[in-house]
């Protein structure tokens, strides 16, 4: 677990988070805080869908998680809501996490692509 924490603290050029099997945030990286402005204290225990911007319409979290679980990973580009109310367009991957053959949650890694628009 210390190695995972070290990765989350060192990789400041991208945002990373982990969730439980229901999409509730269980770990929040320094890069996620720098990119989106939410602190770990604000995000831990919150549904990952808290980050979905209004530009995404009515994206449901459960189908996204099920798709990632069924396919091994999903890649997408969408708007995310920052702590200050602004929005960033990010490209990311949602990957299921397994431990000893059991599904234990998801890893989300994403990068800001707002300037690409």
N, C-alpha and C positions, 0 to 999 in steps of 0.2 A: 504494500500500500504506500510506503514511503516513496518508492520509485514513481508511482503514478502521480503523487502529489508534486514531486520534483519536476515531472514533465509539465504538469499544469502550470507551475510557476515559471518555468523556463521558456515555454512556447508563447511568447507575448505577441507574435506577429499574426496569430490566428486565434479565433475564439473556439473554446472547447467546453463541453459540458457533458455530464453523464446524467442519466435518469434511471429511475426504477422501471419495472415492466409496464407501469401505467403512465409513464411520461412525466413523473414528478422529479424535479431537479435534485440530484444527490451530490453533485460536485460541479464547481464553477471555476473556470480558469482565470488567471490574471489577464490573458488576452481578451476574454469575454468581457471582463470588467472594463478594460481600456476601450474596447470597440463599442460596447453598448451602454456603458455607464452604470449598469446595475451592479451593486456589490454582491459578494457571495451571500452575505447576511440577508439581502433583499430577495435573492433568488432561490436559495436552498429551501426545499419543501413546497415550492410553487410549481404549478404545471408549466411545462415547457411552452405551451401555447400562449402564455402570458406575453411572449415576445412577438407573436404574430401581429403585424401591422394591419391597420384598417384597409390598406390597399389590397390585402389578400382576400378580402371578402369574408366568407364564412368557412374558412378551412377548419376541418374537424381534426383533432389530434389522433383519435383512435384509428381511423383508416390509414394515416401516415405510418403509425407504429406497426400496424398489421402488414402493410406493404413492405416495409423494411424487413420485418421478421420473415415474411414469405420469400422475398427475393434475395436476402443476404445483405442488402444495403439499398438505399435510395439516394439519388442525387437530384438536386433541385436548385432553383434560384428563385428567391422571393424577398419581399420586404420584411424587415424586422423592426420592432418598436424599441427605441432607446429610452433610457430612464428620464431624459429631459423632454420626451414627447416627440422628438424628431424620429425620422425613419431612415434606415440604411438598406440598400439592396445587397443581399449576400448570396453567394454560391456556397452550397454545403453538401455534406454527406451525413446520412443517418444510418448507423450500423448497429445491429443487435450485438449485445455482449453476452457471452456464455462463460460459465465457470463449471468445470467438471461435468460438462454435457447438459447443464441446466441454463435456460434463459434467465438472466438476472437483470437486464436493463438494456439501455441504449447509449451509444456514444454519438454526440453531434459535434462535428467540426465544420466551421464556416469562416469565410473570408469576405471582407467588404468589396463589393463590385459596383458601388454607387457611381463612381467616376466613369465607369464603362458605359453608362446610359447616355 
